[in-house]
Amino acid sequence: MGVIRTKESLGRSLGFFQTFAIGTGTMIGAGIFILPGIAISSAGSAAILSFLLGGVISMATALSMAELATGMPKAGGSYYFISRAMGAAFGAVIGLGAWLALVFKGSFALIGLADYLFVLIPIPVIITASGVGLLLLFINYRGAKSSGSLQNIIVIFLLLILALFIIKGTMMFDTDKFYPFMPYGYGSVFATTGLIFISYLGITQLAAISEEVKDPSKNLPRALIASVGVVTLIYVGVMVVVSGSLTHDQSLNTLTPLVDVSEMMAGDIGKILIIIGGLLATLSTANAAIMSSSRFPFAMGRDELIPAWFVSIHRKHDTPHNAILITGVVMIILLLLFNVEQLAKLGSTFNIFIFVLINLSVLILRKRSLEEYKPKFRDPFYPYTQIIGITFSLLLLPAMGLLPMVFALVVIVFGLLWYEHYGKGKAFPRYDIFDVLEDNIYPTPLEDSSAIRILVPIANPNHENDLLHLADHLGDEIIGLNVIKVPQQIGLAEARDAFHANRIAVDGALREKFDEFPAILGHERKYIVAFDHDVTNSIVEQAELEDVDFIVIGWHEVDHFHPSVRNISHRVLSSASKNLVALNGHLPDKIRRIVVAYNGKDNSDHGLYLAKRLAKSTGSELHVLRVIHPDHDETSYRSVRDGLEKISEDRSIVDISTHLIENSSTENAIMDYLEKDDVLVIGDSGRRFSFSLIGDLPSVLAKGHEGPVLIIKKHRPLSSGGIRYFIMKRIRMISSYVVRSGRK
C-alpha cells in the first residue's frame, strides 16, 4: 500500500462582496454619522477637505496594503505584515496597537449607536451601548459566518440610505452656509483630519481576515481599493450636504447632524430613515471591529508573542473564542471610561502609526529578500504612494493632542517590554529590524569548502607568531599588515619616501617573521606596508580593500591605569566592517582539543565553522558544548537536542562530539568542562548596542580559562561600533579634505 499524503488547508468563505462589505461597513459607521458636527466645529466647512485628505492617505495605504496582503495573505493583517518586515519586536508593538485601535473604534461605534437610538427611545447611552456590545460579542463568538451574513445585509441598506441622503441633499443645500469656508486656518484642516481618521480604519481589518478570502490575489486589492474609493466619495458627499444645510451654530449643538438634515429634507420619514441608517452603520462598525480585531491576539499567539491560551479554538464553533471574548470585554470597558471625541482621537492615533508602518513595510520589502513575500499585486505607483502615505500621516500626529500621544507612547513601551521579557528568543520571526535593514534575514550559509581570506595586523615580532599560525590554520590566503604610523605634521607620501630611503628595523623584523612562519601547502600569502596617521583606520581600510573574510587580532582586557597600544585592538573591534577573530592567550605547540561554546546564534555559528577548519588543519578533537537552563520547557529542550544532533551528523570535515549540559550557570558549566590546554571557541554576544566591545560571558571565560580563547564577532553594520565608525570615517574624510585644501 502506498504512503497516504496528508495536506491541511484553511476554508475561504469570503468572496469579493463580503470582503468589500466588511471594509465598507467598518468605515461607514459612527465616523460619518457622529463626527460631521464635531469636524465642522473644528474646521468649519473646510472639514470637507479633512475627509478628502483622509481618503487620499487611506487610498495610498490601501495600495500598499493590497500588495502586502497578496504577498502574505495571513490572518493578523497589518500585524503580520509589519512583524515580517521589521521583526518580532515591532510585531509586539503593532499587534497590541492595532488591536487597541480597532477596540477603540468598536467602543466609539457603540456609543454612536446608542446616541442614534436615544433619538427614538431615551434609554441611557451607556446601557444601550453595553447591551449591544454583549449581543455582538455573542454573535462573533459563534462564528464568522453568522456575523459575515449580518454584515452584508447592513451594508446593502446602508449604501442605499446614504446615497438617497446625498442625492436629495445636493438638490437643496444653501451655498451661503459654506462661508466662511476655513474660519480657523489651514492648521485646523490637519487637526480635524487626525480627529476623523478613525473612520478609515476598515482597510486594516480587511487584511486581518485575508486568510478567509477567496482568490485573495484578485479579491483583496479590488475590495481594498473599492472600499476606500466608495467610502471617501460618501464621506465627502455627506459633508457637503451637512455643511450646506446646517449653520455653524447648528452643527455645534447636535450629536446627530444627519438626523437634523434628514428631517429638514423629508420630515419624520427622512428622520426615521437616517436613524435606521445610523443604527445600521454603527452596528456594522462595532460588529466588524469585534470580528477582525480578535484576529490580532490570535495571530500574536500563533507567533508565541502571547500565551497559547489566546490561540485556543472553540471545539463547537471553530472560533478563537478567547481572543474574541477579551476583545469584546475590553471594548465595553473602554466605552465606560472615555467620551466620543476621546475614543476617536485615541483610535485615530494608533491608526496613523499603523498606516506609517504599513507603507514603510512595502518600501523595506521591495529592497530586501523575504522568501515568503511574493505579491501577485504590485503597487504601480511605488514608491510615490508610500511616500505620500508616510508623509501626510506623520503630519497629522502633532495635531492629535497630548493624551493620545502619551497613551500611544505607553503602548509602544509596554509592547517593547513585553517582547523583551516574554517573547524574545522564542517569538516569530526570529530576526529583528536590523537584520532586515542589513538584508541578513537568511544569512548566507558558511560552506566548509569556501576559500577564506584573513588579514593579520602585525606590530611586534615576538607577539604575532600565534596570530600568524592561527590565521594559517583558519584561512586559505593570509594577508600580513604592518601599519607605519605617521605624525599628523608629515604627509603620507613624504613618510613613504623616507621609509624607502631608510627602512626601519622593526618592519624588517616583522617582514622576516612573516616570511618565516610555516605556511600550509597551497596557502597564498601577501604582505602590506601601509602608511597612515591612524593605525585603526588603516587596518579597517585595508580589510575593505582586500575584501577579507576575517580579521585575526590579539585581544586583552584594557588596563585603564596603563593605556597602551593594546587599545588599538579595542578600536578595531568596535569599528571594523569585517568579521573578527580575537585571540586571548597563546596557542599551544600541539592543539589536542577544541571546545566550542555553542548557543545557536550567528556568532556561535561562525565560531563552529572556524573551529571545524581549525580541527581539520591541526588534527585535534572537536567538542561542541551546549548549556541549557534546568527550568527549560520540553519544546525548548527538544529543539536544542535536535540542533546538536544535526551538528554531530556533519562528517564533512571532522568528527564532532556534542554535549548537552543542564546548568543554571552557563559560565560554570563551560569552565567545569574545560581542560587546561583546551582551545575555547566562543561567539561574542549578539547585542548590537552594547557599551562593552566583548560580551560579558566571553570576557569572563577569557579571564578564567588558562588556555587560549578565540572570540568570534560577526560584523554588524547597524551597531554602536558600526555607526560610530561610519560617523568617524566621514569626519576623517572632511578633515583630510580641509588639510589638503590648506596645503594647496
C-alpha positions in Angstrom: 0.0 0.0 0.0 1.4 3.4 -1.0 2.0 6.2 1.5 -1.0 8.4 2.1 -0.1 12.1 1.7 -1.9 14.5 4.1 -2.5 18.1 3.3 -4.0 20.7 5.5 -6.0 23.7 4.2 -7.9 26.7 5.5 -11.5 27.3 4.4 -12.0 30.5 2.4 -15.6 31.6 2.6 -15.5 35.4 1.9 -15.8 36.5 -1.7 -15.4 40.0 -3.2 -18.6 41.4 -2.0 -18.4 40.0 1.5 -14.8 41.4 1.8 -15.9 44.7 0.3 -18.8 44.8 2.8 -16.6 44.3 5.8 -14.2 47.1 4.7 -17.0 49.5 3.7 -19.2 48.6 6.7 -16.3 49.2 9.1 -15.5 52.6 7.7 -19.1 53.8 7.1 -20.1 53.8 10.7 -20.0 56.1 13.7 -17.4 58.2 11.9 -19.7 59.7 9.3 -22.8 59.7 11.4 -21.4 61.3 14.6 -18.2 63.2 13.6 -19.5 65.7 10.9 -20.8 68.1 13.6 -17.6 67.8 15.7 -15.5 68.2 12.5 -17.3 71.3 11.4 -16.9 72.8 14.8 -13.2 72.3 14.5 -12.6 73.4 10.9 -15.8 74.9 9.5 -16.9 73.8 6.1 -13.2 73.0 5.4 -13.8 69.8 7.2 -14.8 68.5 3.8 -11.1 68.8 2.9 -10.2 66.8 6.1 -12.3 63.9 5.0 -10.8 64.2 1.5 -7.3 64.2 2.8 -8.1 61.2 5.0 -9.3 59.5 1.8 -6.1 60.3 -0.1 -3.9 58.9 2.7 -6.1 55.8 3.0 -6.0 55.2 -0.7 -2.2 55.3 -0.7 -2.2 52.9 2.2 -4.8 50.7 0.5 -2.4 50.2 -2.4 0.4 49.3 0.0 -2.0 47.0 1.9 -3.1 45.3 -1.3 0.5 44.5 -2.2 1.3 43.2 1.3 -2.0 41.2 1.5 -1.4 39.4 -1.8 2.2 38.8 -0.8 1.4 37.4 2.6 -2.3 36.6 2.9 -2.2 35.6 6.6 -4.5 36.2 9.5 -3.4 39.2 11.5 -3.2 41.6 8.6 -1.1 44.7 9.4 0.4 42.9 12.4 1.6 40.0 10.2 3.0 42.3 7.5 4.8 44.7 9.9 6.2 41.9 12.1 7.7 40.1 9.0 9.0 43.3 7.5 10.5 44.7 10.8 10.9 41.8 13.2 9.1 40.4 16.3 9.7 43.4 18.5 7.7 45.6 16.1 5.2 42.8 15.9 4.6 43.0 19.6 4.1 46.8 19.5 1.9 46.9 16.4 -0.1 43.8 17.3 -1.1 45.5 20.6 -1.6 48.9 19.0 -3.6 47.6 16.0 -5.8 45.6 18.3 -6.4 48.6 20.6 -7.1 50.8 17.6 -9.9 48.5 16.5 -11.2 48.1 20.0 -11.3 51.9 20.4 -13.2 52.1 17.2 -15.7 49.5 18.3 -16.3 51.3 21.5 -16.7 54.6 19.6 -19.3 52.9 17.3 -21.3 51.5 20.2 -21.6 55.0 21.7 -22.7 56.3 18.3 -25.3 53.6 18.0 -26.6 54.5 21.5 -26.8 58.2 20.6 -28.9 57.5 17.5 -31.2 55.1 19.4 -31.6 57.8 22.0 -33.3 60.0 19.4 -36.1 57.4 19.2 -36.1 55.8 22.7 -34.5 57.8 25.6 -32.6 54.9 27.1 -29.3 55.8 28.8 -26.5 55.7 26.3 -24.2 53.5 28.4 -26.9 50.9 28.9 -27.7 50.7 25.2 -24.0 50.6 24.1 -23.1 47.9 26.7 -26.1 45.8 25.8 -25.4 45.9 22.0 -21.7 45.2 22.7 -22.7 42.0 24.5 -25.0 40.9 21.7 -22.3 41.3 19.1 -19.8 39.5 21.2 -22.2 36.5 21.4 -22.7 36.6 17.6 -19.0 36.6 16.8 -18.3 34.0 19.5 -20.5 31.6 17.5 -18.5 32.1 14.2 -17.6 34.3 11.3 -20.4 33.0 9.0 -23.2 34.4 11.0 -21.5 37.8 11.6 -20.5 37.9 7.9 -24.1 37.4 6.7 -25.2 40.2 9.1 -22.5 42.5 7.6 -23.7 42.0 4.0 -27.3 42.9 4.9 -26.2 46.0 6.8 -24.0 47.4 4.1 -26.6 47.0 1.3 -29.2 49.0 3.3 -26.6 51.5 4.5 -25.4 52.4 1.0 -28.9 52.8 -0.3 -29.9 55.2 2.6 -26.7 57.3 2.3 -27.0 57.5 -1.5 -30.5 58.9 -1.1 -29.3 61.3 1.6 -26.6 62.7 -0.7 -28.8 62.9 -3.8 -31.6 64.6 -2.0 -29.2 66.9 -0.1 -27.4 68.2 -3.2 -30.7 69.5 -4.5 -31.5 71.7 -1.5 -28.4 72.9 0.3 -27.6 76.6 0.6 -24.1 77.6 -0.7 -24.1 80.6 1.5 -23.7 78.3 4.5 -20.3 77.2 3.3 -18.9 80.6 4.3 -16.6 81.3 6.0 -15.1 78.2 4.5 -12.0 78.0 6.6 -12.6 80.1 9.7 -9.8 78.5 11.8 -7.0 78.4 9.3 -5.1 75.7 7.4 -3.9 74.0 10.6 -7.5 73.2 11.6 -7.8 71.0 8.4 -4.9 68.8 9.6 -6.2 68.7 13.1 -9.6 67.7 12.0 -8.2 65.0 9.7 -6.5 63.5 12.6 -9.8 63.5 14.6 -11.8 61.8 11.9 -9.0 59.4 10.8 -10.6 56.6 12.9 -13.3 56.5 10.2 -10.8 55.0 7.7 -9.6 52.1 9.9 -11.5 49.5 7.9 -8.8 48.8 5.4 -6.6 47.2 8.1 -9.4 45.0 9.1 -9.8 43.6 5.6 -6.2 42.4 5.6 -6.7 40.9 9.1 -9.1 38.4 7.6 -7.1 37.7 4.4 -6.8 34.0 5.2 -10.6 33.7 4.8 -10.8 35.5 1.4 -11.4 33.5 -1.8 -8.8 34.2 -4.5 -7.1 36.8 -2.4 -4.7 37.9 -5.2 -7.8 39.4 -7.0 -10.4 40.0 -4.4 -8.3 41.7 -1.8 -6.9 44.5 -4.0 -10.3 45.1 -5.5 -12.0 45.1 -2.2 -9.4 47.4 -0.6 -9.4 50.0 -3.4 -13.2 49.9 -3.9 -13.9 50.3 -0.2 -11.7 53.3 0.2 -12.9 54.9 -3.0 -16.6 54.4 -2.3 -16.3 55.4 1.4 -14.3 58.6 0.5 -17.0 59.7 -2.0 -19.7 59.1 0.5 -17.9 60.9 3.3 -17.2 64.0 1.1 -20.8 63.9 -0.2 -22.3 63.7 3.3 -20.0 66.6 4.5 -21.0 68.7 1.6 -24.7 68.2 2.3 -24.3 68.8 6.1 -22.2 71.9 5.6 -24.6 73.3 3.1 -27.7 72.5 5.2 -26.8 73.5 8.8 -25.3 76.7 10.1 -22.1 76.6 12.1 -24.0 77.1 15.4 -26.5 74.3 14.5 -23.6 71.9 13.8 -22.1 72.7 17.3 -25.3 71.8 19.1 -26.1 68.4 17.8 -24.6 64.8 18.2 -26.7 63.6 15.3 -26.3 66.2 12.5 -27.5 63.8 9.8 -30.8 63.3 11.6 -31.4 67.1 11.7 -30.6 67.4 8.0 -32.8 64.5 7.0 -35.7 65.9 9.0 -35.3 69.2 7.0 -35.3 67.1 3.8 -38.3 64.8 4.3 -39.8 65.4 7.8 -40.4 62.4 10.1 -39.9 59.9 7.2 -36.4 61.3 6.5 -35.6 61.4 10.2 -36.6 57.7 10.7 -34.7 56.5 7.6 -31.5 58.2 8.6 -31.8 56.9 12.2 -32.1 53.4 10.8 -29.1 54.1 8.7 -27.2 55.4 11.7 -28.1 52.3 13.7 -27.1 50.0 10.9 -23.8 51.9 10.3 -22.7 51.9 13.9 -23.8 48.3 14.4 -21.8 47.4 11.3 -18.7 49.2 12.6 -18.9 47.6 16.0 -19.6 44.1 14.6 -16.7 44.3 12.1 -14.4 45.6 14.8 -15.0 42.6 17.0 -14.9 40.2 14.1 -11.5 41.5 12.8 -9.7 42.7 15.9 -9.9 39.3 17.5 -7.5 38.1 14.8 -4.7 40.2 16.2 -4.3 38.4 19.5 -4.9 35.2 17.7 -2.1 35.9 15.2 0.2 37.1 18.0 -0.5 33.9 20.0 0.4 31.8 16.9 3.7 33.6 16.8 4.3 32.9 20.5 4.2 36.6 21.4 1.3 36.0 23.8 0.3 32.9 25.7 -1.2 30.0 23.7 -4.4 30.4 25.6 -5.3 33.1 23.1 -4.9 30.7 20.2 -7.3 28.0 21.5 -10.1 27.2 19.1 -13.7 26.5 20.3 -14.5 22.9 19.7 -18.0 23.5 18.6 -17.9 26.9 16.9 -14.3 26.7 15.5 -13.6 30.3 16.5 -10.7 31.9 18.5 -13.2 32.3 21.3 -10.8 33.5 24.0 -9.4 36.3 21.7 -13.0 37.3 20.8 -14.1 37.3 24.4 -11.2 39.5 25.5 -11.8 41.9 22.6 -15.5 42.3 23.4 -15.0 42.8 27.1 -12.3 45.4 26.7 -14.4 47.2 24.1 -17.3 47.5 26.7 -14.9 48.7 29.4 -13.5 51.5 27.2 -16.8 53.0 26.4 -17.3 53.4 30.1 -14.1 55.3 30.5 -13.9 57.7 27.5 -16.2 60.1 25.6 -16.8 60.0 21.9 -14.1 62.5 20.9 -11.5 60.9 23.1 -12.2 57.5 21.7 -12.0 59.0 18.2 -8.6 60.6 18.8 -7.2 57.6 20.6 -8.2 55.2 17.9 -7.0 57.6 15.2 -3.5 57.9 16.7 -3.0 54.2 16.6 -4.4 54.1 13.1 -1.9 56.8 11.9 1.0 54.7 13.3 -0.3 51.6 11.6 -0.6 53.5 8.3 3.0 54.8 8.5 4.4 51.3 9.2 2.3 49.6 6.5 3.7 52.0 3.9 7.2 51.7 5.3 6.9 47.9 5.2 6.4 48.0 1.4 9.5 50.2 1.0 11.5 47.7 3.1 10.3 44.5 1.5 10.8 45.8 -2.1 14.5 46.3 -1.2 15.1 43.2 1.0 14.8 39.5 0.4 12.0 37.8 2.3 11.3 34.3 0.9 7.6 34.3 1.7 6.9 37.7 0.2 5.7 37.1 -3.4 3.0 39.6 -4.1 0.7 38.9 -7.0 -0.4 42.6 -7.0 2.3 45.2 -7.1 1.6 48.9 -6.5 2.1 50.5 -9.9 2.9 53.9 -8.3 5.6 52.7 -6.0 7.3 54.4 -4.2 5.3 57.6 -4.5 2.2 56.2 -2.9 4.2 55.1 0.1 5.9 58.5 0.4 2.5 60.2 0.3 1.1 57.8 2.9 4.0 58.2 5.3 4.5 62.0 4.9 0.9 63.0 5.4 0.3 60.5 8.2 3.3 61.9 10.2 2.0 65.5 9.6 -1.2 64.5 11.4 0.4 63.3 14.6 1.2 66.7 16.2 -2.5 67.6 15.9 -3.7 64.7 17.9 -3.1 66.3 21.3 -1.2 65.2 24.4 -3.5 62.4 25.8 -3.5 60.3 22.6 0.3 60.7 22.1 1.0 59.8 25.7 -1.3 56.8 25.5 0.3 55.6 22.3 3.8 56.0 23.8 2.7 53.9 26.8 1.5 51.2 24.4 4.8 51.3 22.5 6.9 51.0 25.7 4.7 48.2 27.0 4.9 46.3 23.8 8.7 46.5 23.7 8.9 45.5 27.4 6.6 42.6 26.8 8.7 41.4 23.9 11.9 41.8 25.9 10.6 39.7 28.9 8.2 37.3 27.2 8.7 37.0 23.5 12.4 37.5 22.9 14.2 34.3 21.9 11.1 32.3 21.1 8.7 34.6 19.2 8.4 34.6 15.4 10.0 35.9 13.3 13.5 35.3 14.8 15.1 38.3 13.1 14.8 42.0 14.0 14.6 45.3 12.1 18.4 45.5 12.0 18.7 42.1 10.3 16.1 43.3 7.8 18.0 46.5 7.0 21.2 44.6 6.6 19.4 42.1 4.4 20.5 39.4 6.8 17.2 37.6 7.3 18.6 34.5 5.7 22.4 34.6 6.3 24.4 33.0 3.5 25.4 29.6 4.8 29.1 29.1 5.6 30.4 26.5 3.3 33.2 24.2 4.5 34.9 24.4 1.1 34.9 28.2 0.9 38.2 29.9 0.3 38.9 32.2 3.3 40.9 35.4 3.2 42.3 36.6 6.5 44.0 39.8 7.4 46.5 39.8 10.3 47.7 43.2 11.6 51.3 42.6 12.9 53.2 45.1 15.1 55.6 43.1 17.3 57.7 40.1 16.1 57.6 38.5 19.5 53.8 38.5 19.8 52.5 37.9 16.3 53.6 34.3 15.9 50.4 32.9 17.4 48.2 35.1 15.2 50.0 34.1 12.0 49.8 30.4 12.9 46.1 30.8 13.8 45.4 32.6 10.5 47.2 29.9 8.6 45.1 27.2 10.1 41.8 29.1 9.6 42.3 30.6 6.2 43.4 29.9 2.6 45.0 33.3 1.9 46.9 35.2 4.6 47.5 39.0 4.4 50.0 40.4 6.8 49.6 44.1 7.5 52.2 46.4 9.1 51.0 49.9 9.6 53.6 52.7 9.8 52.1 55.4 12.0 52.8 58.8 10.5 52.7 62.0 12.7 50.0 64.5 11.7 52.6 67.0 10.8 54.0 64.9 8.0 52.3 64.0 4.7 51.8 60.3 4.0 53.7 60.5 0.7 56.7 62.1 2.3 56.7 59.4 5.1 56.6 56.7 2.4 59.6 58.2 0.6 61.5 58.5 3.9 60.7 54.9 4.7 62.1 53.6 1.4 65.2 55.7 1.9 65.9 54.4 5.4 63.9 51.2 6.0 63.2 51.0 9.8 64.4 48.0 11.7 61.0 47.0 13.2 59.4 46.5 9.7 62.4 44.4 8.7 61.9 42.1 11.7 58.2 41.8 11.0 58.7 41.0 7.4 61.2 38.3 8.3 58.8 36.8 10.8 56.0 36.8 8.2 58.3 35.2 5.6 59.5 32.5 8.1 56.2 31.3 9.6 55.4 27.8 8.2 52.6 28.3 5.7 50.3 25.3 5.0 50.9 23.9 1.5 48.7 25.8 -1.1 48.0 28.8 1.1 48.8 32.2 -0.5 50.4 35.0 1.4 50.7 38.7 0.9 52.5 41.4 2.9 51.3 45.0 3.0 53.1 48.0 4.5 50.6 50.9 5.0 51.2 54.5 5.9 48.5 56.2 7.9 48.0 58.8 10.6 45.7 56.4 12.4 46.5 52.7 12.8 42.9 51.6 13.4 41.8 53.4 10.2 44.5 51.7 8.2 43.6 48.2 9.5 39.9 48.8 8.7 40.6 50.3 5.3 42.9 47.5 4.2 40.4 44.9 5.3 37.9 46.5 3.0 40.3 47.0 0.1 41.5 43.4 0.3 37.9 42.2 0.8 38.9 39.8 3.6 36.5 37.4 5.3 38.0 37.7 8.8 40.5 39.9 10.7 42.6 38.0 13.2 43.7 40.2 16.1 45.1 39.7 19.6 42.8 40.9 22.5 43.3 41.5 26.1 41.3 43.5 28.7 42.4 47.1 28.6 44.2 48.2 31.8 42.6 51.7 32.2 45.5 52.7 34.5 48.2 51.8 31.9 46.8 52.5 28.5 48.9 51.2 25.7 48.9 50.2 22.0 46.6 47.3 23.0 43.8 49.9 22.8 44.1 49.5 19.0 42.6 46.1 19.4 39.5 47.6 21.0 39.2 50.2 18.4 39.4 47.6 15.6 36.8 45.5 17.4 34.5 48.5 17.6 34.9 49.8 14.1 35.9 47.1 11.6 33.4 46.2 8.9 34.6 42.6 8.7 34.1 39.5 10.8 36.7 39.3 13.7 38.6 36.5 15.4 40.1 37.8 18.7 42.8 35.6 20.3 43.2 35.8 24.0 46.3 34.0 25.3 48.8 31.8 23.4 48.3 28.8 21.2 50.0 25.6 22.5 52.5 23.9 20.3 50.1 21.0 19.8 46.3 21.6 20.0 44.7 18.5 21.4 41.1 19.6 22.0 38.9 22.4 20.7 35.8 23.2 22.6 33.0 25.3 21.0 30.7 27.0 23.5 27.6 26.9 21.2 24.3 28.8 21.6 22.8 28.6 18.0 23.2 32.3 17.2 25.1 33.9 14.4 28.4 34.5 16.2 28.2 30.9 17.5 27.6 29.5 14.0 30.7 31.4 12.8 32.7 30.0 15.7 31.7 26.5 14.9 32.6 27.0 11.3 36.1 28.2 12.1 36.5 25.6 14.8 35.9 22.8 12.2 38.6 24.3 10.0 41.0 24.6 12.9 40.3 21.0 13.9 40.8 19.7 10.4 44.1 21.6 10.0 45.5 20.6 13.4 44.1 17.1 13.7 42.6 17.9 17.1 39.4 16.7 18.7 36.3 18.9 18.3 33.7 19.1 21.0 30.5 21.2 20.8 29.1 22.2 24.2 25.5 23.5 24.7 24.3 24.6 28.1 20.6 24.8 28.8 18.8 26.0 31.9 17.2 23.3 34.1 13.9 25.1 34.0 13.6 24.6 30.3 10.3 23.5 28.7 10.1 20.3 26.7 9.8 22.2 23.4 13.0 24.2 24.0 14.9 21.1 25.1 13.8 19.1 22.0 14.8 22.0 19.7 18.3 22.3 21.3 18.8 18.5 21.2 17.7 18.2 17.6 20.1 21.1 16.7 23.1 19.3 18.4 22.2 16.0 16.7 22.3 17.8 13.3 25.7 19.2 14.1 27.1 15.8 15.2 25.8 14.2 12.0 28.1 16.5 9.9 31.1 14.5 8.9 32.1 16.8 6.1 35.4 17.9 7.8 35.9 16.2 11.2 34.1 14.0 13.7 32.3 16.2 16.2 31.3 15.2 19.7 28.3 17.1 21.1 27.4 17.6 24.7 24.2 19.0 26.2 24.5 20.1 29.8 21.8 21.4 32.1 23.1 24.1 34.4 21.7 27.4 35.7 25.1 29.0 35.2 26.5 28.8 31.6 29.8 30.2 32.8 30.3 27.5 35.5 29.2 24.7 33.1 31.7 25.7 30.5 34.6 26.2 33.0 33.9 22.8 34.6 34.1 21.1 31.2 37.3 22.8 30.0 40.7 21.2 30.5 43.8 23.4 30.9 45.2 23.4 27.3 41.8 23.3 25.5 41.3 25.9 22.9 37.9 27.5 23.7 35.9 29.0 20.8 33.0 31.2 21.7 30.8 33.5 19.7 30.6 37.0 21.1 27.3 38.4 22.4 24.8 39.2 19.7 23.8 42.5 21.3 24.1 45.3 18.8 24.2 48.4 21.0 26.4 47.4 23.9 28.9 49.6 25.8 31.3 46.6 26.1 33.2 45.6 23.0 33.3 42.0 24.1 30.3 40.4 25.8 30.2 39.6 29.4 30.4 35.8 29.1 33.3 35.7 26.6 35.2 38.3 28.8 34.7 36.2 31.9 35.7 33.0 30.2 38.8 34.7 28.7 39.9 35.7 32.1 39.1 32.4 33.8 40.4 29.9 31.3 44.1 29.1 31.5 44.3 28.1 27.8 43.7 30.2 24.7 40.2 31.6 23.9 39.0 32.5 20.4 36.2 35.1 20.5 34.3 35.3 17.2 32.5 38.5 16.4 30.3 38.7 13.3 30.2 42.1 11.6 27.0 44.0 12.2 26.9 47.4 10.3 24.0 48.6 12.4 25.7 48.5 15.8 27.2 51.1 18.1 30.6 50.3 16.6 29.5 50.3 13.0 27.6 53.6 13.3 30.5 55.1 15.2 32.9 54.0 12.5 30.6 55.4 9.8 30.5 58.8 11.5 34.2 58.9 12.3 35.1 57.9 8.7 33.0 60.8 7.4 34.7 63.2 9.9 38.2 62.0 8.8 37.2 62.5 5.1 36.2 66.0 5.8 39.3 66.7 7.9 41.6 65.2 5.2 39.9 67.4 2.6 40.4 70.5 4.8 44.1 69.7 5.3 44.7 69.1 1.6 42.9 72.3 0.7 45.1 74.2 3.3 48.3 72.8 1.7 47.2 73.9 -1.7 
